Amino acid sequence: MSTTFHRRFIITCDCHLQSLNTPSPFPTFSCIQCLFIAKHQADMGFPFPLMLQFVISLVFIASKSLFLAVDSSTLSIDTDKEALISFKSLIESPNPLSTWDQALSPCNWTRVTCNKLGQRVVGLDLASLGLKGSITPHIGNLSFLRSLQLQNNQLTGTFPDQLGNLFRLTVLNASFNTIQGPIPPTISRCIELRTLNLMQNEVSGRIPEEISHLTKLKILNLAGNNLSGPIPPSIANISSLTNLNLGTNTLSGAIPGDLSRLRNLKFLDLAINNLTGTVPPSIYNMSSLVYLALAANDLWGNLPSDVGVTLPNLLGFNFCINKFTGTIPGTADQSSISSTRGVKGSVGYIPPEYGLGEKPSTAGDVYSYGITLLELFTGKIPTDEIFTGGLSLKEWVKMAFPASIEQVLDQDLLPNKGSLCHEGKSLSPEAQHDCLIELLSVGLSCTVDSPNGRISMSDALCKLKSSRDTLLKFDLLLRKSELIGSSKKHTTNKM
C-alpha cells in the first residue's frame, strides 16, 4: 500500500512541476493541493522520513511559486518603460531611439505599440533603424509583448534566455543582424509563436530539441547562420509549419524522414549544408510542397521520375551540386512545365542541354548554381509569374545589367545597402553597388546557354571571393581618401 501511495504522490507533484512552466493566475494551487495529499498519505502510513523530505521540497517549490506570482503581478506599464529604457541604453550612438522621452508614457514613443487601454506594451517594431548594440535581458519583462521586430539592424551579442518569458509573443523577427551564440532553449516557452525568423545572423550550436514545443509555429527561418549538428526529427511535431528554411548552415547527418509528417508545409529549404545520405522517399510524397531546395549537400540516390505526380503543387525544385543519379525530372521543353509528368518549374534550374538528352555534368551544376545565385539576389524564383512570353530570370537580369541592377535586386536588400558593416564599420554604398554588379556577373557567367561557354565552379568561387575582397579594399581606400580630404580641409581652415 505504501508503494501505491508513493507513486501517486510523485505523479501529483510531477504534474505541478509541469504547471510551473506555463503561466497561471493561481501558481501555488497545485502545491497546496500536494501538501494536503501528502498529509493524507502520511496518515495512511507512508514512511515518515521519506514523507518529510517530500514535504520540505514541496514547501520550497510553493514558496518559489509565491515569489514568482508576486513578481509577475508587479509588472506594469512602468516596468515596460524600464525594460525599454534598458534596451535603449545598450544601443550605441548615434541612437535612433534617442527620441524616447522618459517623461512620457512609452505608449507615446515611436515604434512602440500599447494595448487599447494603454496599460501594457504589446508591439515593438525597431526594424531597419541601423541599431548597433545588444538585446537587453530586461526585454523579458515585456510580458504582454506580441510582436518583436528587430530585423535589418546591426545588433550583436547573444539572444538572452529571458526571451522565454514572452509567453504571449506571436512574432519574433531578428533576421539580418550579427547576433551570435546559441538559440536559447527557453524560446520553447513562447508557446504562442507563429513566426520565428533568425535568418542571416551568426547563430551557432545545434537546433534545440525544445523548439518542437512551439506547436503553433507557421514560419521557422534559421537560414544563413552557423548552426551545426543534425536536423531534429522532433521538428515534425510542429504540424502547423508552412515554411521551414534551414538553408546555408553546416547541418550534418541525414534528412529526417519524419519531416514528411508536416502536411501543411509548402516551403522546404535544406540547401547549402553538409547533409548526407539519400533523400527519404516520403519527402517526395509531400503533396503540399510548392518549393523544395536540396542543393549543395552530399546527397545521393535516384531522383524519382514521377516527382511531378507525387508533388503536384511543386513550382521550384533545386537539387544541383549533389550526387544524384537517374533521370532528370522534367525537361527544358516548355510544354513540360504544366505536364503532370514533369516538375513544374524545374526547367528554371535545369540547364538547356539536359532537355536535348545530354547527361548530367559539372557544367550543368554550374548552370544550376548560377540560377540559384541570381535567385538569391533578385528574390525571384525562375517560375515567378512575371516570367512569361519567353522572358526568363536569366534574361530579365541580363537586360538590367549592369546599369539598372536596382530594378532587379530584391527589394528587401535595397534598404540594407546603406547599413552593411564589416568589423563594426559601415561599408560605403559605392563599394556595395560594385560588389553587387560583380555578384550578378558571376551568376550570368554561370548561366550561359552553351556548356563550353560557362565559367568553371572554381572560377566562380574565386570571383565571389575576389568581389568580397574588392568590396573591403575599395571601402578602405575610399575611407582613406575621405580622411585625407578632411585633413586637407582642416589644414586649409587653419591657414
Sequence and secondary structure as in RCSB ss.txt:
>XXXX:A:sequence
MSTTFHRRFIITCDCHLQSLNTPSPFPTFSCIQCLFIAKHQADMGFPFPLMLQFVISLVFIASKSLFLAVDSSTL
SIDTDKEALISFKSLIESPNPLSTWDQALSPCNWTRVTCNKLGQRVVGLDLASLGLKGSITPHIGNLSFLRSLQL
QNNQLTGTFPDQLGNLFRLTVLNASFNTIQGPIPPTISRCIELRTLNLMQNEVSGRIPEEISHLTKLKILNLAGN
NLSGPIPPSIANISSLTNLNLGTNTLSGAIPGDLSRLRNLKFLDLAINNLTGTVPPSIYNMSSLVYLALAANDLW
GNLPSDVGVTLPNLLGFNFCINKFTGTIPGTADQSSISSTRGVKGSVGYIPPEYGLGEKPSTAGDVYSYGITLLE
LFTGKIPTDEIFTGGLSLKEWVKMAFPASIEQVLDQDLLPNKGSLCHEGKSLSPEAQHDCLIELLSVGLSCTVDS
PNGRISMSDALCKLKSSRDTLLKFDLLLRKSELIGSSKKHTTNKM
>XXXX:A:secstr
 HHHHHHHHHHHHHHHHHHTTS  S TTHHHHHHHHHHHHHHHTT  HHHHHHHHHHHHHHHHHHHHHHHHHHT 
 HHHHHHHHHHHHHTB SS TTTT  TTS GGGSTTEEE TTSSSEEEEE TTS  EE   GGGGG TT  EEE 
 SSEE SB  GGGGG TT  EEE  SS  EE   GGGGG TT SEEE  SSEEEE   GGGGG TT  EEE  SS
EEEE   GGGGG TT SEEE  SSEEEE   GGGGG TT  EEE  SSEEEEE  GGGGG TT SEEE  SSEEE
EE  TTHHHHSTT  EEE  SSEEES  SS S GGGGS TTS TTGGGTS GGGGGT    HHHHHHHHHHHHHH
HHH   TT TT  TT  HHHHHHHHTTTTGGGTS TTTGGGTTT EETTEE  HHHHHHHHHHHHHHHHHHT SS
GGGS  HHHHHHHHHHHHHHHHHHHHHHHHHHHHHHHHHHHHHH 
